[in-house]
Every structure is written in structure tokens, then in C-alpha cells.
């Protein structure tokens, strides 16, 4: 999963098991469908445990997180709002009253639509995008939209998450973030432990690891190039942190995907 940077016309869709990821945000939108098991999904100030055939739709620049307590199998789509055809302005200027849906309430089988996105993503991107827009049409045709709440952008948690999501590849310290955002570094540290339930370094490493894992999956770039671009200070640190999270070496991870 790589939700932390966005290239023009970005589109990614993949299956994920036992997904857990801390609060983050980015300029792409996300769709997630639960295949099996259960996953706690938080979007802004709303949280729900999603189960089989339930969906979350996350608009751009909304803080969101995923927690799997026991087991989950999900399909995750990350896409640029520009690929949403007639829904671009809706995604960028509105927000959902409730971002959670059940696919079983629709006449069409939205689960099969997700299957088709996965099926065609490497064959015909335009076909996958068409299925994506079909899903959006069903979800957005019968839901309540609200004006985008700009007050959240002044929240310290939002500002910290936004800043790190943009700058995680750079050398970062609490002192630097505090200086850039004009907050006390000890207050920022309490935001991590109190609201994100992790330390600053744990959060930063998780973003960097996710970026590196995606490059390992999707490119043939060297491991040295990858850990350097992800922001790690050395290959030793990268290998140790990667093994701690994924329980295998970076080369073993690449060979297994």
C-alpha cells in the first residue's frame, strides 16, 4: 500500500491481508472493500468496524486509518480524483456525511466490480477506471454530501500528519517539524502517543517502509536506491526496520511478491 504521495493520473488497486496502518492523508481518494474478516476503519472523526461486503470511500485530504485486530482480506483502490470523471469536484469540494457503505444494498454486485478492477488493471487501465466510476456512481447516487469542513485543517494532528506525509522522504526530526509548524515539540510528541498511539519515529518509519515496500513490489530498482529514496539513513537501519515490520528481508519480500 502506498497512500502517501500522488503522481498525476495515479491509480493503484490491490488485495491486502490483515491491513493495519496509522492515521494518514494524501491527495488521492480511496475505496476499500472487505472480502473476509473485519477491519476497523477511521475517516476523520468517524470509526466503524467493517465486515464482509462493506465498503469505505475516503475523499482526498481526509485523515484515515486501518486496524485489523484478528484477520481481514480487503481490496484497496487508491486513485487520483482526476480519474473520477464527473465526480472530480465532488471529491475535492465535498465530504460524505457517512463514508461507510454495504455493497449488498445495491442491485449490482459491487464486489464483482472490484474483481474487474483487479482483473483489468494490468490489461487495460481504461477498463479498470470505468469499473471504478461505476462503483462511485452507485455509492454517490444515494448518499448525503456536506460542504468540506475546513476547520480540520487548523487541527494540530491534521497539520502534523499532512506535513510528514509530504516530507517523510527527507531528514525529519521533531525539532524541525516544531519549527516549521510553530508548535512545541513536546506537544507534537504527545499528539503521536495520545492520538496516533505510536511514537514519532515509529510513525515516520512506517511511512518510509510502506513507500519502500511498494517500490520493491512494483519496480526493479536496486535496494540501495529504494532505501535512500524512502528516507532511511543507512541500509543497516532499513534492513532492521523492514525485518521488524514484515518479518523478512527486503530481498525476500521482493522475491515473494
N, C-alpha and C positions, 0 to 999 in steps of 0.2 A: 504494500500500500504506500502511495506517495501523495499525501494531500497538501504538501507544504510549498509547492511552487507551481506556477502555471505557465505553460507556453501557449502561444496563440493557437487556437483550434485544438486545445488539448482534449483527448478522450481516452479514458482507460476503463476497462471493465474486467473483473477477475473474481474468482472464487476465493474465499478466505475461511479458514477454520480457526475457531477459538480466538477471534479477534478481540484484542484489548488495546486501546490507545488513549492516551491522556487528552485533555481538552486542547483543541487547536482550531485554527481557522485559516481560510485561504480564499482566493478569488474565484475558485471553481465551485460548482454545485455538486451535490452528491445524492445518489439514490442507493439505498441498501435494502435488500430483501432477505429475510431469514428463511433458509431452507429447512433447517432442523435445529433443535435445541432452543436456547434462549440467550438474548443479549440485552443488557441494559444500555439504552441509547439516550444521551442527553443532548438537547438542542437548546441553546440559550438557557432559559430558566425552566425548561420542561424536561421531565425524565419519564421514561416508560420502559418496562421490560417487554421487548418484542419477542414473539414466538413464531412458529411456522406460518408462512404466508403473510406475515405482517411486514410493512414497509415504512421506512423513514425517508422523507425528502428534505434535504438540507439546502437552503438557499445560500448563495455566496456571502462570505464575511459574517457567518453566524458561528459562534463558538459551539463546538460539539465534541463529544467523546463517546467511546465504546468500552463496555466492560462485559467480559464473559466470565461468569463465575464457575460454570461446570463445562458446558460444551455448546458450541454454536458452529453452524455451517451457513455462510452467507454469500450473497453475490453483491459486490460493491461496484458502482459506476461513478466515476469522477469525470466531470465534463465541463468545458467552458460554456458559459451562458450563450455565447455566440452560436453554439450548435443547437440551441433550443428553438430555433426558427421564430415562431410567433410569440414565444414566452420570454424573450430576452429582457424586455422592460419589466415584466412581472417578477422575474428572478432577481433583478438588480434593484428594483424600487419598492417592492412589497415584502411582506413576510407572512408566513402561514399562521393562522390562529392556532392550528394544531398540526404539527409536522408528521403525525403518525397515521397510517392507513392500514386497512386489511384488504388484501387482494381478492378475497372471496366475495366481497360485496359487489364486484363488477361483473358484467355479463361475460366479458372476455377473460381469458386466463392470463393474468399478468405474469404469473410465474413462467409461462411459456414464452412470453415476450422477453424476459430476462435470458432465457435459454437461447433465443435467437440472437440477442445482442452478443452473447459469448460465442455463438456459432460463427457469426459473420465478421467478428472484429478483425480477424486476420485475412479474411477473404474479400470483404467489401465494406469499407468504413461507412460508406453512404447508406448501406442497408442497415447496419447497426444503429446509425443515427436515426434512421426512420423508425425503428422499433423503440428507440429512446423517446422520440417525440410522441409516439403512440401512448406510451406509459404516462408521459406528462399530460397528455390530453385527457386521459381518464382521471388522473389524480386531481388535476386543477379545474376540471369542469364542474365539480360538485364539492367545493370546499370554500372556506371563508378566508379572504385575504385582508390584511391590515396594512396601513401605512408603515413603512420601515421605521423602527424605533431607533432614532439617532442617539438617544441618551446612553445606550450601552457603550457607545464609542468613547465616552468620557470615563467609563469604569476602569479602575486601575488594572484589574485582571484582564480585561479586553486589550488594553494598551500593551501590557507586558507580553501576552500571547501573540498579539499582532507583530510586535517588534521582533520577537525571537523567531517567529515563523518566516519573517523576511530576511533575517540576518544570521540564521543558525550556522551557515557555512563559514562565517567569519570568526575570528578570535573574539569570544564573548566572556565577560565577567559580570558579576552583579554590580560592581563599581561602574562599569561602562554603561550598563542599562540604566542604573540610577541616575547617572549624569545626563544621559540622552533624554530620559523621560521626566527628570526633575522630581524624583521620588527618593525617599530614604531607602538605602539598600536593605536595611533590616526589615522594613515594612514590606518590600518586594519579596524577601525571603519568606515572610510569614504568609504571603499570598500563595506561594508554592506549597508550603506544608499544610496550610489551612484549607485552601480551595482546590488545589490540584493534587494534593495528597502525595507529593513527592518532593525531593529537593531540586534546586535549580539545576545542578549538574546531572541528575537523573533525567530530568525533562529534556535538557539540551542534548544529551547523548541519545535519547530515544528518537528525537527528530533526525539526528545525523545518521543513526543506524537505519532508520526507515528509508532515508534517501539512498544510502549505500546499498541496501538490500534490493531496492528497485533497479539500480544500475547493474548489480550483479545478475539479476533476472533477465533484464531486457537489453543489455549491451555486451559487447565482447571487450570492453575497455579493461586495462590492467588493474589489478587490485591496488597497486600503488596510486594510480590516477584516481581511483574511486575514493580511497580513504582521504586523500589530500583534498579532493573537491568537496567531500562531505564535511570537512572542517576539523578532522582529527589531527592532533599534533604529531602523532607518530604511528607507524604500523603496529608497534607493540601494543599501544593503547587501543587501537582499533580492533586488533585481533582479540584482546582480552575482553573488551566490552561486547564485541559481536558474539563471542562464545557464551558469555554470561546471559545474553538475551535469547539467542537462537539455539544454544546448546550444540553448536558445531562451528567449524572454522568457516571463514568466508569462501574459501575454495570448495569446501564440502557442500556448502549451501548452493553455490553456483552449479555444481555437478548434479545436485539433486532436484533441480527445478526444470 
